[in-house]
Amino acid sequence: MSKSTDIQTAKPTGDLVLQEIWRTKDALSASYGHDVDRLFDESRERQKRSVHPVVNLQTKRRKT
């Protein structure tokens, strides 16, 4: 179970950008029923349909 971030308990002088990130994260998580597997499955499907190149940041190790 995911713990929802309560923005209203944040300090009034808190970082507004960070609060917006938390709101966005909570909304995205809720839209997938707080199921990380569903979230990543949909992300992979969107990646497959995308016309943009996907970069693989894993490097191959050379034998030394």
mmJSON file of the N, C-alpha and C atoms, coordinates in Angstrom:
{"data_MODEL":{"atom_site":{
"group_PDB":["ATOM","ATOM","ATOM","ATOM","ATOM","ATOM","ATOM","ATOM","ATOM","ATOM","ATOM","ATOM","ATOM","ATOM","ATOM","ATOM","ATOM","ATOM","ATOM","ATOM","ATOM","ATOM","ATOM","ATOM","ATOM","ATOM","ATOM","ATOM","ATOM","ATOM","ATOM","ATOM","ATOM","ATOM","ATOM","ATOM","ATOM","ATOM","ATOM","ATOM","ATOM","ATOM","ATOM","ATOM","ATOM","ATOM","ATOM","ATOM","ATOM","ATOM","ATOM","ATOM","ATOM","ATOM","ATOM","ATOM","ATOM","ATOM","ATOM","ATOM","ATOM","ATOM","ATOM","ATOM","ATOM","ATOM","ATOM","ATOM","ATOM","ATOM","ATOM","ATOM","ATOM","ATOM","ATOM","ATOM","ATOM","ATOM","ATOM","ATOM","ATOM","ATOM","ATOM","ATOM","ATOM","ATOM","ATOM","ATOM","ATOM","ATOM","ATOM","ATOM","ATOM","ATOM","ATOM","ATOM","ATOM","ATOM","ATOM","ATOM","ATOM","ATOM","ATOM","ATOM","ATOM","ATOM","ATOM","ATOM","ATOM","ATOM","ATOM","ATOM","ATOM","ATOM","ATOM","ATOM","ATOM","ATOM","ATOM","ATOM","ATOM","ATOM","ATOM","ATOM","ATOM","ATOM","ATOM","ATOM","ATOM","ATOM","ATOM","ATOM","ATOM","ATOM","ATOM","ATOM","ATOM","ATOM","ATOM","ATOM","ATOM","ATOM","ATOM","ATOM","ATOM","ATOM","ATOM","ATOM","ATOM","ATOM","ATOM","ATOM","ATOM","ATOM","ATOM","ATOM","ATOM","ATOM","ATOM","ATOM","ATOM","ATOM","ATOM","ATOM","ATOM","ATOM","ATOM","ATOM","ATOM","ATOM","ATOM","ATOM","ATOM","ATOM","ATOM","ATOM","ATOM","ATOM","ATOM","ATOM","ATOM","ATOM","ATOM","ATOM","ATOM","ATOM","ATOM","ATOM","ATOM","ATOM","ATOM","ATOM"],
"id":[1,2,3,4,5,6,7,8,9,10,11,12,13,14,15,16,17,18,19,20,21,22,23,24,25,26,27,28,29,30,31,32,33,34,35,36,37,38,39,40,41,42,43,44,45,46,47,48,49,50,51,52,53,54,55,56,57,58,59,60,61,62,63,64,65,66,67,68,69,70,71,72,73,74,75,76,77,78,79,80,81,82,83,84,85,86,87,88,89,90,91,92,93,94,95,96,97,98,99,100,101,102,103,104,105,106,107,108,109,110,111,112,113,114,115,116,117,118,119,120,121,122,123,124,125,126,127,128,129,130,131,132,133,134,135,136,137,138,139,140,141,142,143,144,145,146,147,148,149,150,151,152,153,154,155,156,157,158,159,160,161,162,163,164,165,166,167,168,169,170,171,172,173,174,175,176,177,178,179,180,181,182,183,184,185,186,187,188,189,190,191,192],
"type_symbol":["N","C","C","N","C","C","N","C","C","N","C","C","N","C","C","N","C","C","N","C","C","N","C","C","N","C","C","N","C","C","N","C","C","N","C","C","N","C","C","N","C","C","N","C","C","N","C","C","N","C","C","N","C","C","N","C","C","N","C","C","N","C","C","N","C","C","N","C","C","N","C","C","N","C","C","N","C","C","N","C","C","N","C","C","N","C","C","N","C","C","N","C","C","N","C","C","N","C","C","N","C","C","N","C","C","N","C","C","N","C","C","N","C","C","N","C","C","N","C","C","N","C","C","N","C","C","N","C","C","N","C","C","N","C","C","N","C","C","N","C","C","N","C","C","N","C","C","N","C","C","N","C","C","N","C","C","N","C","C","N","C","C","N","C","C","N","C","C","N","C","C","N","C","C","N","C","C","N","C","C","N","C","C","N","C","C","N","C","C","N","C","C"],
"label_atom_id":["N","CA","C","N","CA","C","N","CA","C","N","CA","C","N","CA","C","N","CA","C","N","CA","C","N","CA","C","N","CA","C","N","CA","C","N","CA","C","N","CA","C","N","CA","C","N","CA","C","N","CA","C","N","CA","C","N","CA","C","N","CA","C","N","CA","C","N","CA","C","N","CA","C","N","CA","C","N","CA","C","N","CA","C","N","CA","C","N","CA","C","N","CA","C","N","CA","C","N","CA","C","N","CA","C","N","CA","C","N","CA","C","N","CA","C","N","CA","C","N","CA","C","N","CA","C","N","CA","C","N","CA","C","N","CA","C","N","CA","C","N","CA","C","N","CA","C","N","CA","C","N","CA","C","N","CA","C","N","CA","C","N","CA","C","N","CA","C","N","CA","C","N","CA","C","N","CA","C","N","CA","C","N","CA","C","N","CA","C","N","CA","C","N","CA","C","N","CA","C","N","CA","C","N","CA","C","N","CA","C","N","CA","C","N","CA","C","N","CA","C","N","CA","C"],
"label_alt_id":[null,null,null,null,null,null,null,null,null,null,null,null,null,null,null,null,null,null,null,null,null,null,null,null,null,null,null,null,null,null,null,null,null,null,null,null,null,null,null,null,null,null,null,null,null,null,null,null,null,null,null,null,null,null,null,null,null,null,null,null,null,null,null,null,null,null,null,null,null,null,null,null,null,null,null,null,null,null,null,null,null,null,null,null,null,null,null,null,null,null,null,null,null,null,null,null,null,null,null,null,null,null,null,null,null,null,null,null,null,null,null,null,null,null,null,null,null,null,null,null,null,null,null,null,null,null,null,null,null,null,null,null,null,null,null,null,null,null,null,null,null,null,null,null,null,null,null,null,null,null,null,null,null,null,null,null,null,null,null,null,null,null,null,null,null,null,null,null,null,null,null,null,null,null,null,null,null,null,null,null,null,null,null,null,null,null,null,null,null,null,null,null],
"label_comp_id":["MET","MET","MET","SER","SER","SER","LYS","LYS","LYS","SER","SER","SER","THR","THR","THR","ASP","ASP","ASP","ILE","ILE","ILE","GLN","GLN","GLN","THR","THR","THR","ALA","ALA","ALA","LYS","LYS","LYS","PRO","PRO","PRO","THR","THR","THR","GLY","GLY","GLY","ASP","ASP","ASP","LEU","LEU","LEU","VAL","VAL","VAL","LEU","LEU","LEU","GLN","GLN","GLN","GLU","GLU","GLU","ILE","ILE","ILE","TRP","TRP","TRP","ARG","ARG","ARG","THR","THR","THR","LYS","LYS","LYS","ASP","ASP","ASP","ALA","ALA","ALA","LEU","LEU","LEU","SER","SER","SER","ALA","ALA","ALA","SER","SER","SER","TYR","TYR","TYR","GLY","GLY","GLY","HIS","HIS","HIS","ASP","ASP","ASP","VAL","VAL","VAL","ASP","ASP","ASP","ARG","ARG","ARG","LEU","LEU","LEU","PHE","PHE","PHE","ASP","ASP","ASP","GLU","GLU","GLU","SER","SER","SER","ARG","ARG","ARG","GLU","GLU","GLU","ARG","ARG","ARG","GLN","GLN","GLN","LYS","LYS","LYS","ARG","ARG","ARG","SER","SER","SER","VAL","VAL","VAL","HIS","HIS","HIS","PRO","PRO","PRO","VAL","VAL","VAL","VAL","VAL","VAL","ASN","ASN","ASN","LEU","LEU","LEU","GLN","GLN","GLN","THR","THR","THR","LYS","LYS","LYS","ARG","ARG","ARG","ARG","ARG","ARG","LYS","LYS","LYS","THR","THR","THR"],
"label_asym_id":["A","A","A","A","A","A","A","A","A","A","A","A","A","A","A","A","A","A","A","A","A","A","A","A","A","A","A","A","A","A","A","A","A","A","A","A","A","A","A","A","A","A","A","A","A","A","A","A","A","A","A","A","A","A","A","A","A","A","A","A","A","A","A","A","A","A","A","A","A","A","A","A","A","A","A","A","A","A","A","A","A","A","A","A","A","A","A","A","A","A","A","A","A","A","A","A","A","A","A","A","A","A","A","A","A","A","A","A","A","A","A","A","A","A","A","A","A","A","A","A","A","A","A","A","A","A","A","A","A","A","A","A","A","A","A","A","A","A","A","A","A","A","A","A","A","A","A","A","A","A","A","A","A","A","A","A","A","A","A","A","A","A","A","A","A","A","A","A","A","A","A","A","A","A","A","A","A","A","A","A","A","A","A","A","A","A","A","A","A","A","A","A"],
"label_entity_id":["1","1","1","1","1","1","1","1","1","1","1","1","1","1","1","1","1","1","1","1","1","1","1","1","1","1","1","1","1","1","1","1","1","1","1","1","1","1","1","1","1","1","1","1","1","1","1","1","1","1","1","1","1","1","1","1","1","1","1","1","1","1","1","1","1","1","1","1","1","1","1","1","1","1","1","1","1","1","1","1","1","1","1","1","1","1","1","1","1","1","1","1","1","1","1","1","1","1","1","1","1","1","1","1","1","1","1","1","1","1","1","1","1","1","1","1","1","1","1","1","1","1","1","1","1","1","1","1","1","1","1","1","1","1","1","1","1","1","1","1","1","1","1","1","1","1","1","1","1","1","1","1","1","1","1","1","1","1","1","1","1","1","1","1","1","1","1","1","1","1","1","1","1","1","1","1","1","1","1","1","1","1","1","1","1","1","1","1","1","1","1","1"],
"label_seq_id":[1,1,1,2,2,2,3,3,3,4,4,4,5,5,5,6,6,6,7,7,7,8,8,8,9,9,9,10,10,10,11,11,11,12,12,12,13,13,13,14,14,14,15,15,15,16,16,16,17,17,17,18,18,18,19,19,19,20,20,20,21,21,21,22,22,22,23,23,23,24,24,24,25,25,25,26,26,26,27,27,27,28,28,28,29,29,29,30,30,30,31,31,31,32,32,32,33,33,33,34,34,34,35,35,35,36,36,36,37,37,37,38,38,38,39,39,39,40,40,40,41,41,41,42,42,42,43,43,43,44,44,44,45,45,45,46,46,46,47,47,47,48,48,48,49,49,49,50,50,50,51,51,51,52,52,52,53,53,53,54,54,54,55,55,55,56,56,56,57,57,57,58,58,58,59,59,59,60,60,60,61,61,61,62,62,62,63,63,63,64,64,64],
"pdbx_PDB_ins_code":[null,null,null,null,null,null,null,null,null,null,null,null,null,null,null,null,null,null,null,null,null,null,null,null,null,null,null,null,null,null,null,null,null,null,null,null,null,null,null,null,null,null,null,null,null,null,null,null,null,null,null,null,null,null,null,null,null,null,null,null,null,null,null,null,null,null,null,null,null,null,null,null,null,null,null,null,null,null,null,null,null,null,null,null,null,null,null,null,null,null,null,null,null,null,null,null,null,null,null,null,null,null,null,null,null,null,null,null,null,null,null,null,null,null,null,null,null,null,null,null,null,null,null,null,null,null,null,null,null,null,null,null,null,null,null,null,null,null,null,null,null,null,null,null,null,null,null,null,null,null,null,null,null,null,null,null,null,null,null,null,null,null,null,null,null,null,null,null,null,null,null,null,null,null,null,null,null,null,null,null,null,null,null,null,null,null,null,null,null,null,null,null],
"Cartn_x":[0.839,0.0,0.886,0.564,1.348,0.857,1.795,1.431,1.269,0.116,-0.158,0.518,1.052,1.706,0.649,0.613,-0.364,0.258,-0.065,0.522,0.1,-1.095,-1.596,-0.807,-0.095,0.705,2.12,2.439,3.767,3.91,5.118,5.386,4.993,4.415,4.036,5.229,6.416,7.607,8.267,7.588,8.152,8.36,9.102,9.437,8.197,7.711,6.509,6.715,7.908,8.198,8.1,8.675,8.624,7.185,6.38,4.978,4.232,4.514,3.871,4.304,5.564,6.051,5.321,5.136,4.414,2.968,2.324,0.929,0.846,1.769,1.787,2.037,2.993,3.295,2.078,1.391,0.217,-0.909,-1.116,-2.166,-1.846,-0.597,-0.192,-0.332,0.109,-0.004,-1.463,-2.314,-3.739,-4.401,-3.967,-4.581,-4.316,-3.309,-3.009,-3.31,-4.152,-4.546,-3.369,-2.381,-1.179,-0.483,-0.569,0.038,1.224,2.43,3.635,3.793,3.351,3.454,2.586,1.37,0.489,1.106,1.685,2.311,3.444,4.328,5.456,5.036,3.999,3.495,3.001,2.235,1.735,2.883,3.876,5.033,5.778,5.942,6.62,5.816,4.484,3.638,3.727,3.715,3.859,5.207,6.239,7.583,7.609,6.943,6.907,6.199,5.133,4.355,5.011,5.977,6.599,7.445,7.459,8.305,9.684,9.875,11.144,12.123,13.404,14.387,14.522,14.737,14.922,16.402,16.93,18.349,18.536,19.444,19.785,21.044,20.915,22.042,22.925,22.571,23.419,24.615,25.78,26.999,27.48,28.035,28.617,30.033,30.376,31.727,32.676,33.802,34.822,35.648,36.047,36.94,38.329,38.932,40.283,41.315],
"Cartn_y":[-1.163,0.0,1.228,2.19,3.397,4.449,5.118,6.193,7.473,8.077,9.302,10.47,11.38,12.551,13.593,14.047,15.047,16.422,17.098,18.399,19.428,19.307,20.307,20.347,19.281,19.278,19.791,20.099,20.616,22.024,22.387,23.719,24.774,25.879,26.937,27.458,27.381,27.861,26.753,25.607,24.466,24.75,23.906,24.035,23.752,24.721,24.571,23.575,23.528,22.581,21.16,20.922,19.601,19.203,20.132,19.839,19.459,20.132,19.807,18.432,18.091,16.763,15.697,15.923,14.963,14.814,15.94,15.875,15.06,15.308,14.586,13.104,12.777,11.375,10.676,11.324,10.728,10.515,11.49,11.36,10.234,10.143,9.078,7.713,7.597,6.343,5.94,6.881,6.586,6.166,6.734,6.388,4.935,4.317,2.906,2.051,2.556,1.792,1.518,2.383,2.232,0.891,0.434,-0.836,-0.523,-0.672,-0.314,-1.193,-2.438,-3.305,-2.782,-2.34,-1.756,-0.488,0.335,1.575,1.297,0.351,0.059,-0.678,-1.523,-2.177,-1.136,-0.172,0.893,1.744,2.014,2.795,2.075,0.768,-0.018,-0.014,-0.109,-0.074,1.286,2.377,3.719,3.866,3.274,3.336,2.618,1.474,0.722,1.501,2.248,3.011,4.339,4.752,6.052,6.061,7.213,7.365,7.911,8.199,8.74,7.61,7.817,6.774,6.564,5.324,4.966,4.724,5.317,5.198,4.152,3.217,2.223,2.708,3.049,3.603,2.534,1.277,0.215,0.064,0.084,-0.039,-1.476,-1.862,-3.194,-3.115,-4.045,-4.055,-4.791,-4.153,-4.789,-5.715,-6.811,-7.736,-7.134,-7.145,-6.579,-7.642],
"Cartn_z":[0.0,0.0,0.0,-0.855,-0.972,0.001,0.628,1.543,0.738,0.808,0.085,0.794,0.018,0.577,0.901,2.14,2.555,2.408,1.317,1.014,2.054,2.601,3.527,4.829,5.161,6.382,6.141,4.862,4.558,5.13,5.432,5.97,4.929,5.372,4.431,3.638,4.211,3.515,2.708,2.557,1.843,0.363,-0.263,-1.674,-2.524,-3.261,-4.081,-5.214,-5.758,-6.836,-6.303,-5.141,-4.534,-4.228,-3.742,-3.464,-4.742,-5.848,-7.119,-7.608,-7.417,-7.794,-6.989,-5.687,-4.851,-5.312,-5.657,-6.136,-7.422,-8.328,-9.602,-9.38,-8.498,-8.189,-7.61,-6.691,-6.06,-7.067,-7.961,-8.968,-9.945,-10.377,-11.296,-10.638,-9.404,-8.668,-8.503,-8.145,-7.954,-9.255,-10.382,-11.669,-12.06,-11.475,-11.727,-10.501,-9.629,-8.448,-7.517,-7.512,-6.678,-6.948,-8.212,-8.632,-9.544,-9.016,-9.771,-11.014,-10.968,-12.146,-13.287,-12.982,-14.011,-14.58,-13.725,-14.165,-15.151,-14.815,-15.689,-16.952,-16.879,-18.09,-19.095,-18.614,-19.486,-20.019,-19.195,-19.646,-20.76,-20.619,-21.667,-22.962,-22.866,-24.053,-24.744,-23.974,-24.538,-25.226,-24.629,-25.201,-26.552,-26.658,-27.916,-29.022,-28.672,-29.654,-30.024,-29.249,-29.457,-30.729,-31.385,-32.572,-32.198,-30.931,-30.463,-30.15,-30.429,-30.129,-28.62,-28.252,-26.846,-26.618,-25.575,-25.275,-24.191,-24.41,-23.414,-22.704,-21.426,-20.692,-20.042,-20.238,-19.703,-20.624,-20.047,-20.872,-20.862,-21.971,-22.045,-21.512,-20.681,-20.106,-21.048,-21.244,-22.081,-21.222,-21.821,-21.11,-21.094,-19.924,-19.83,-19.583],
"occupancy":[1.0,1.0,1.0,1.0,1.0,1.0,1.0,1.0,1.0,1.0,1.0,1.0,1.0,1.0,1.0,1.0,1.0,1.0,1.0,1.0,1.0,1.0,1.0,1.0,1.0,1.0,1.0,1.0,1.0,1.0,1.0,1.0,1.0,1.0,1.0,1.0,1.0,1.0,1.0,1.0,1.0,1.0,1.0,1.0,1.0,1.0,1.0,1.0,1.0,1.0,1.0,1.0,1.0,1.0,1.0,1.0,1.0,1.0,1.0,1.0,1.0,1.0,1.0,1.0,1.0,1.0,1.0,1.0,1.0,1.0,1.0,1.0,1.0,1.0,1.0,1.0,1.0,1.0,1.0,1.0,1.0,1.0,1.0,1.0,1.0,1.0,1.0,1.0,1.0,1.0,1.0,1.0,1.0,1.0,1.0,1.0,1.0,1.0,1.0,1.0,1.0,1.0,1.0,1.0,1.0,1.0,1.0,1.0,1.0,1.0,1.0,1.0,1.0,1.0,1.0,1.0,1.0,1.0,1.0,1.0,1.0,1.0,1.0,1.0,1.0,1.0,1.0,1.0,1.0,1.0,1.0,1.0,1.0,1.0,1.0,1.0,1.0,1.0,1.0,1.0,1.0,1.0,1.0,1.0,1.0,1.0,1.0,1.0,1.0,1.0,1.0,1.0,1.0,1.0,1.0,1.0,1.0,1.0,1.0,1.0,1.0,1.0,1.0,1.0,1.0,1.0,1.0,1.0,1.0,1.0,1.0,1.0,1.0,1.0,1.0,1.0,1.0,1.0,1.0,1.0,1.0,1.0,1.0,1.0,1.0,1.0,1.0,1.0,1.0,1.0,1.0,1.0],
"B_iso_or_equiv":[0.0,0.0,0.0,0.0,0.0,0.0,0.0,0.0,0.0,0.0,0.0,0.0,0.0,0.0,0.0,0.0,0.0,0.0,0.0,0.0,0.0,0.0,0.0,0.0,0.0,0.0,0.0,0.0,0.0,0.0,0.0,0.0,0.0,0.0,0.0,0.0,0.0,0.0,0.0,0.0,0.0,0.0,0.0,0.0,0.0,0.0,0.0,0.0,0.0,0.0,0.0,0.0,0.0,0.0,0.0,0.0,0.0,0.0,0.0,0.0,0.0,0.0,0.0,0.0,0.0,0.0,0.0,0.0,0.0,0.0,0.0,0.0,0.0,0.0,0.0,0.0,0.0,0.0,0.0,0.0,0.0,0.0,0.0,0.0,0.0,0.0,0.0,0.0,0.0,0.0,0.0,0.0,0.0,0.0,0.0,0.0,0.0,0.0,0.0,0.0,0.0,0.0,0.0,0.0,0.0,0.0,0.0,0.0,0.0,0.0,0.0,0.0,0.0,0.0,0.0,0.0,0.0,0.0,0.0,0.0,0.0,0.0,0.0,0.0,0.0,0.0,0.0,0.0,0.0,0.0,0.0,0.0,0.0,0.0,0.0,0.0,0.0,0.0,0.0,0.0,0.0,0.0,0.0,0.0,0.0,0.0,0.0,0.0,0.0,0.0,0.0,0.0,0.0,0.0,0.0,0.0,0.0,0.0,0.0,0.0,0.0,0.0,0.0,0.0,0.0,0.0,0.0,0.0,0.0,0.0,0.0,0.0,0.0,0.0,0.0,0.0,0.0,0.0,0.0,0.0,0.0,0.0,0.0,0.0,0.0,0.0,0.0,0.0,0.0,0.0,0.0,0.0],
"pdbx_formal_charge":[null,null,null,null,null,null,null,null,null,null,null,null,null,null,null,null,null,null,null,null,null,null,null,null,null,null,null,null,null,null,null,null,null,null,null,null,null,null,null,null,null,null,null,null,null,null,null,null,null,null,null,null,null,null,null,null,null,null,null,null,null,null,null,null,null,null,null,null,null,null,null,null,null,null,null,null,null,null,null,null,null,null,null,null,null,null,null,null,null,null,null,null,null,null,null,null,null,null,null,null,null,null,null,null,null,null,null,null,null,null,null,null,null,null,null,null,null,null,null,null,null,null,null,null,null,null,null,null,null,null,null,null,null,null,null,null,null,null,null,null,null,null,null,null,null,null,null,null,null,null,null,null,null,null,null,null,null,null,null,null,null,null,null,null,null,null,null,null,null,null,null,null,null,null,null,null,null,null,null,null,null,null,null,null,null,null,null,null,null,null,null,null],
"auth_seq_id":[1,1,1,2,2,2,3,3,3,4,4,4,5,5,5,6,6,6,7,7,7,8,8,8,9,9,9,10,10,10,11,11,11,12,12,12,13,13,13,14,14,14,15,15,15,16,16,16,17,17,17,18,18,18,19,19,19,20,20,20,21,21,21,22,22,22,23,23,23,24,24,24,25,25,25,26,26,26,27,27,27,28,28,28,29,29,29,30,30,30,31,31,31,32,32,32,33,33,33,34,34,34,35,35,35,36,36,36,37,37,37,38,38,38,39,39,39,40,40,40,41,41,41,42,42,42,43,43,43,44,44,44,45,45,45,46,46,46,47,47,47,48,48,48,49,49,49,50,50,50,51,51,51,52,52,52,53,53,53,54,54,54,55,55,55,56,56,56,57,57,57,58,58,58,59,59,59,60,60,60,61,61,61,62,62,62,63,63,63,64,64,64],
"auth_comp_id":["MET","MET","MET","SER","SER","SER","LYS","LYS","LYS","SER","SER","SER","THR","THR","THR","ASP","ASP","ASP","ILE","ILE","ILE","GLN","GLN","GLN","THR","THR","THR","ALA","ALA","ALA","LYS","LYS","LYS","PRO","PRO","PRO","THR","THR","THR","GLY","GLY","GLY","ASP","ASP","ASP","LEU","LEU","LEU","VAL","VAL","VAL","LEU","LEU","LEU","GLN","GLN","GLN","GLU","GLU","GLU","ILE","ILE","ILE","TRP","TRP","TRP","ARG","ARG","ARG","THR","THR","THR","LYS","LYS","LYS","ASP","ASP","ASP","ALA","ALA","ALA","LEU","LEU","LEU","SER","SER","SER","ALA","ALA","ALA","SER","SER","SER","TYR","TYR","TYR","GLY","GLY","GLY","HIS","HIS","HIS","ASP","ASP","ASP","VAL","VAL","VAL","ASP","ASP","ASP","ARG","ARG","ARG","LEU","LEU","LEU","PHE","PHE","PHE","ASP","ASP","ASP","GLU","GLU","GLU","SER","SER","SER","ARG","ARG","ARG","GLU","GLU","GLU","ARG","ARG","ARG","GLN","GLN","GLN","LYS","LYS","LYS","ARG","ARG","ARG","SER","SER","SER","VAL","VAL","VAL","HIS","HIS","HIS","PRO","PRO","PRO","VAL","VAL","VAL","VAL","VAL","VAL","ASN","ASN","ASN","LEU","LEU","LEU","GLN","GLN","GLN","THR","THR","THR","LYS","LYS","LYS","ARG","ARG","ARG","ARG","ARG","ARG","LYS","LYS","LYS","THR","THR","THR"],
"auth_asym_id":["A","A","A","A","A","A","A","A","A","A","A","A","A","A","A","A","A","A","A","A","A","A","A","A","A","A","A","A","A","A","A","A","A","A","A","A","A","A","A","A","A","A","A","A","A","A","A","A","A","A","A","A","A","A","A","A","A","A","A","A","A","A","A","A","A","A","A","A","A","A","A","A","A","A","A","A","A","A","A","A","A","A","A","A","A","A","A","A","A","A","A","A","A","A","A","A","A","A","A","A","A","A","A","A","A","A","A","A","A","A","A","A","A","A","A","A","A","A","A","A","A","A","A","A","A","A","A","A","A","A","A","A","A","A","A","A","A","A","A","A","A","A","A","A","A","A","A","A","A","A","A","A","A","A","A","A","A","A","A","A","A","A","A","A","A","A","A","A","A","A","A","A","A","A","A","A","A","A","A","A","A","A","A","A","A","A","A","A","A","A","A","A"],
"auth_atom_id":["N","CA","C","N","CA","C","N","CA","C","N","CA","C","N","CA","C","N","CA","C","N","CA","C","N","CA","C","N","CA","C","N","CA","C","N","CA","C","N","CA","C","N","CA","C","N","CA","C","N","CA","C","N","CA","C","N","CA","C","N","CA","C","N","CA","C","N","CA","C","N","CA","C","N","CA","C","N","CA","C","N","CA","C","N","CA","C","N","CA","C","N","CA","C","N","CA","C","N","CA","C","N","CA","C","N","CA","C","N","CA","C","N","CA","C","N","CA","C","N","CA","C","N","CA","C","N","CA","C","N","CA","C","N","CA","C","N","CA","C","N","CA","C","N","CA","C","N","CA","C","N","CA","C","N","CA","C","N","CA","C","N","CA","C","N","CA","C","N","CA","C","N","CA","C","N","CA","C","N","CA","C","N","CA","C","N","CA","C","N","CA","C","N","CA","C","N","CA","C","N","CA","C","N","CA","C","N","CA","C","N","CA","C","N","CA","C","N","CA","C","N","CA","C"],
"pdbx_PDB_model_num":[1,1,1,1,1,1,1,1,1,1,1,1,1,1,1,1,1,1,1,1,1,1,1,1,1,1,1,1,1,1,1,1,1,1,1,1,1,1,1,1,1,1,1,1,1,1,1,1,1,1,1,1,1,1,1,1,1,1,1,1,1,1,1,1,1,1,1,1,1,1,1,1,1,1,1,1,1,1,1,1,1,1,1,1,1,1,1,1,1,1,1,1,1,1,1,1,1,1,1,1,1,1,1,1,1,1,1,1,1,1,1,1,1,1,1,1,1,1,1,1,1,1,1,1,1,1,1,1,1,1,1,1,1,1,1,1,1,1,1,1,1,1,1,1,1,1,1,1,1,1,1,1,1,1,1,1,1,1,1,1,1,1,1,1,1,1,1,1,1,1,1,1,1,1,1,1,1,1,1,1,1,1,1,1,1,1,1,1,1,1,1,1]
}}}
